[in-house]
Amino acid sequence: MKLLAKTLFGLEDVLATELREMGAGGVTVLNRAVAFEGTKSLLYAVNYRSRLALSVLLPVAGFSIAGQKDLYNGAVSVDWDHYLDTGKTYAVTAVVNSRHFTHSGYAALLVKDAIADFFRRLTRERPSVDQKEPDLLVNVHISNDKVTISLDSTVTPLYKRGYRRGQSEAPLSEVLAAGLITLAGWKAETPLADGMCGSGTIVAEAGLIARNIAPGKFRKSFGFMKWKDYDPALFRSVKFEAEKKERRSPVRIYGRDMSPDACATATVNIGEAGLSDTVEIAECDFFTTPPPAEEGTLIINPPYGRRIGTSDSGEFYGAVGSAFKHHYTGYTAWILSGNPASLKSVALKPFRKFALLNGDIECRYLGYELYGGSRKKKASDLP
């Protein structure tokens, strides 16, 4: 099957690598997505095991349009009875960047009507629309004159892992957190710390990586479980193969925050993820507390104005840089920030730079090598 995995801006390349490692063929990097080829088993596995995908789409039609009517005509020509019965429900979402449509909602409405009319002509009955919990979620993507209609095998986005019971203000997406860890090149060979952990998303995702726990383990359902061709035995096999690879963590992971409420929330989330023996949460001040281990990887996501409203002054980032230099020798340190100007106050030269989006905020993700001499990592060791 030809498939498409959607992801966040900036994570396309690492998602492509993850898909290849899972056995995908024909991998092609796109904008916020990766196209690939695979079997039904791989479709299930990507949903269950991927740390970097938001959803997995199965394209069922592609065509060109010269106007709005062409969208309806193309959609009504799809053999919808292969995917849906009249006793089931469906919904349509649309992403549109085309001169033919000024509103994505109208494009979705045309496809919704086309599906209903297809069944009326075939059976004189039609499936019902359910926007909240549809049996089949249809995705419409229109770019200029090109239309792709797909089935969403995920429905509830994959960043909703299922282990988070509480969250601090402006929490990171679990997919973005996993992306930060992957871009940092962390392989669970040395400890990892987050000195401003908030509700613990980064350290939770690191714990899952260290334990080889599939992020889909905590979810109760995926969209493909309602498809006409769903194979429960095959999905059980996918889960069994993933669970066989689980292990004890070879390293410790540390979450630190000066807020007692954040630490309490993080502790609950870590417990729900089954990581209490892997991730240690402690209340302390990043600027005055020594590192939890002699060496390792440090990832911090400091608060910045649009997210929390705290100061992103040069003084704050200068203090971060000072902490790096004086306390974290032996670490590779990473900062995600939506304030590029303030990042200059860190006063260290980054060895890697990535552009990412945190929600709609343009961010920079910078890595600082705090080793000295021969202990510097080679470029070939990095993602």
Secondary structure, 3 states (H helix, E strand, C coil): CEEEEECCCCCHHHHHHHHHHCCCEEEEEECCEEEEECCHHHHHHHHHHCCCCCEEEEEEEEEECCCHHHHHHHHHCCCHHHCCCCCCEEEEEEEEECCCCCCHHHHHHHHHHHHHHHHHHHHCCCCEECCCCCCEEEEEEEECCEEEEEEECCCCCCCCCCCCCCCCCCCCCHHHHHHHHHHCCCCCCCCEEECCCCCCHHHHHHHHHHHCCCHHHHCCCCHHHHCCCCCHHHHHHHHHHHHHCCCCCCCCEEEEECCHHHHHHHHHHHHHCCCCCCEEEEECCCCCCCCCCCCEEEEECCCCCCCCCCCCCHHHHHHHHHHHHHHCCCEEEEEEECCHHHHHHHCCCCCEEEEEEECCEEEEEEEEECCCHHHCCCHHHCC
